[in-house]
Amino acid sequence: MTHEIVIAQTTSADEDQAKALARGAVESKLAAGVHIDAPIIAFYWWKGKVETAQEWRISYMTTTDRLPALEAWLHEKHPYDVPQWITLPVSGGSEAYLSWVADETAQG
């Protein structure tokens, strides 16, 4: 059985915010699991100048079916004006893990 699994990523300004965005998505069944990476340093253009910030990367494991709802939820909850939102296709993996992601995010 093949499941269309994706990893969606965003960042947050602090660890507590990252944990809230992670827990909320899992509790809402929008993601089967979430990883939060240790602080990273980001460099980016913002309003005409180069900025730097410490951020936490949040990676959501979900399905393509749940991705639109996860994205809408994230944009509603995220405090950034323009939060990072990228998706990475999962082209392989253990069937047991892929099934788990699909099962945990299945609606009703």
LINMO-V275932 format. One record per residue. N is the residue number from 0. RES is the residue in one letter. PSI is psi in degrees with one decimal (NA if undefined). NEAR is the number of other ideal C-beta (glycine too) atoms within 8 Angstrom. D_CENTER is the distance of its C-alpha to the mean C-alpha in Angstrom with 1 decimal. Layout:
# LINMO-V275932
n:N res:RES psi:PSI near:NEAR d_center:D_CENTER
n:N res:RES psi:PSI near:NEAR d_center:D_CENTER
This chain:
# LINMO-V275932
n:0 res:M psi:135.1 near:4 d_center:24.2
n:1 res:T psi:134.0 near:4 d_center:21.4
n:2 res:H psi:142.3 near:9 d_center:18.0
n:3 res:E psi:96.0 near:7 d_center:15.7
n:4 res:I psi:142.6 near:13 d_center:12.5
n:5 res:V psi:157.2 near:12 d_center:9.6
n:6 res:I psi:122.0 near:11 d_center:6.7
n:7 res:A psi:140.5 near:16 d_center:4.2
n:8 res:Q psi:146.2 near:13 d_center:3.9
n:9 res:T psi:-178.4 near:13 d_center:5.4
n:10 res:T psi:162.1 near:12 d_center:8.3
n:11 res:S psi:162.9 near:12 d_center:10.6
n:12 res:A psi:-20.8 near:10 d_center:14.4
n:13 res:D psi:165.6 near:7 d_center:15.1
n:14 res:E psi:-42.1 near:9 d_center:14.3
n:15 res:D psi:-41.2 near:6 d_center:15.2
n:16 res:Q psi:-42.5 near:11 d_center:12.8
n:17 res:A psi:-44.3 near:12 d_center:9.9
n:18 res:K psi:-39.8 near:9 d_center:11.4
n:19 res:A psi:-42.1 near:9 d_center:11.9
n:20 res:L psi:-31.7 near:15 d_center:8.4
n:21 res:A psi:-54.2 near:12 d_center:7.6
n:22 res:R psi:-43.0 near:9 d_center:11.0
n:23 res:G psi:-40.1 near:10 d_center:11.0
n:24 res:A psi:-39.3 near:14 d_center:8.4
n:25 res:V psi:-45.6 near:12 d_center:10.3
n:26 res:E psi:-31.7 near:6 d_center:13.5
n:27 res:S psi:1.0 near:7 d_center:13.1
n:28 res:K psi:25.9 near:10 d_center:12.6
n:29 res:L psi:-22.4 near:12 d_center:9.6
n:30 res:A psi:142.6 near:14 d_center:8.0
n:31 res:A psi:-34.6 near:11 d_center:10.6
n:32 res:G psi:161.0 near:9 d_center:9.2
n:33 res:V psi:137.9 near:13 d_center:6.9
n:34 res:H psi:139.6 near:7 d_center:8.2
n:35 res:I psi:119.5 near:11 d_center:9.1
n:36 res:D psi:148.0 near:9 d_center:11.4
n:37 res:A psi:162.4 near:4 d_center:14.7
n:38 res:P psi:137.8 near:8 d_center:15.6
n:39 res:I psi:161.3 near:10 d_center:15.7
n:40 res:I psi:126.2 near:8 d_center:18.0
n:41 res:A psi:138.8 near:9 d_center:17.0
n:42 res:F psi:132.4 near:6 d_center:19.9
n:43 res:Y psi:157.5 near:8 d_center:19.6
n:44 res:W psi:134.5 near:6 d_center:22.0
n:45 res:W psi:118.6 near:6 d_center:22.0
n:46 res:K psi:46.0 near:3 d_center:25.0
n:47 res:G psi:3.9 near:4 d_center:27.2
n:48 res:K psi:159.9 near:6 d_center:26.8
n:49 res:V psi:126.6 near:6 d_center:24.8
n:50 res:E psi:161.0 near:8 d_center:22.7
n:51 res:T psi:145.3 near:7 d_center:21.3
n:52 res:A psi:154.3 near:8 d_center:19.0
n:53 res:Q psi:130.1 near:7 d_center:17.6
n:54 res:E psi:165.1 near:11 d_center:13.8
n:55 res:W psi:127.0 near:15 d_center:11.3
n:56 res:R psi:132.7 near:10 d_center:8.4
n:57 res:I psi:123.8 near:15 d_center:5.2
n:58 res:S psi:120.8 near:11 d_center:4.1
n:59 res:Y psi:131.2 near:15 d_center:3.5
n:60 res:M psi:118.3 near:11 d_center:7.1
n:61 res:T psi:-174.5 near:15 d_center:8.5
n:62 res:T psi:161.4 near:12 d_center:11.5
n:63 res:T psi:-29.3 near:7 d_center:12.6
n:64 res:D psi:-37.4 near:7 d_center:14.5
n:65 res:R psi:-10.0 near:13 d_center:11.7
n:66 res:L psi:-45.9 near:12 d_center:9.5
n:67 res:P psi:-40.3 near:6 d_center:11.8
n:68 res:A psi:-39.4 near:8 d_center:11.8
n:69 res:L psi:-44.3 near:14 d_center:8.1
n:70 res:E psi:-45.3 near:10 d_center:8.4
n:71 res:A psi:-43.6 near:8 d_center:11.7
n:72 res:W psi:-45.5 near:12 d_center:10.7
n:73 res:L psi:-45.3 near:14 d_center:8.3
n:74 res:H psi:-28.0 near:9 d_center:11.2
n:75 res:E psi:-38.1 near:6 d_center:13.6
n:76 res:K psi:-25.0 near:8 d_center:12.3
n:77 res:H psi:133.8 near:10 d_center:11.3
n:78 res:P psi:-15.5 near:4 d_center:14.6
n:79 res:Y psi:148.2 near:7 d_center:14.4
n:80 res:D psi:-42.1 near:2 d_center:16.6
n:81 res:V psi:82.6 near:3 d_center:14.5
n:82 res:P psi:145.4 near:9 d_center:10.9
n:83 res:Q psi:135.9 near:7 d_center:9.5
n:84 res:W psi:103.9 near:10 d_center:7.7
n:85 res:I psi:153.5 near:6 d_center:8.2
n:86 res:T psi:143.0 near:9 d_center:8.2
n:87 res:L psi:123.2 near:8 d_center:10.2
n:88 res:P psi:144.8 near:5 d_center:12.7
n:89 res:V psi:115.0 near:9 d_center:13.7
n:90 res:S psi:-2.8 near:3 d_center:17.4
n:91 res:G psi:175.5 near:3 d_center:18.7
n:92 res:G psi:175.4 near:7 d_center:18.4
n:93 res:S psi:139.1 near:5 d_center:20.4
n:94 res:E psi:-37.0 near:7 d_center:21.2
n:95 res:A psi:-43.5 near:6 d_center:20.9
n:96 res:Y psi:-45.8 near:8 d_center:17.3
n:97 res:L psi:-39.1 near:13 d_center:16.4
n:98 res:S psi:-40.2 near:10 d_center:18.6
n:99 res:W psi:-46.5 near:9 d_center:17.0
n:100 res:V psi:-47.3 near:15 d_center:13.5
n:101 res:A psi:-43.5 near:12 d_center:15.5
n:102 res:D psi:-41.9 near:8 d_center:17.7
n:103 res:E psi:-19.0 near:9 d_center:15.3
n:104 res:T psi:0.9 near:14 d_center:13.5
n:105 res:A psi:137.2 near:7 d_center:16.9
n:106 res:Q psi:130.2 near:6 d_center:18.2
n:107 res:G psi:NA near:2 d_center:21.6
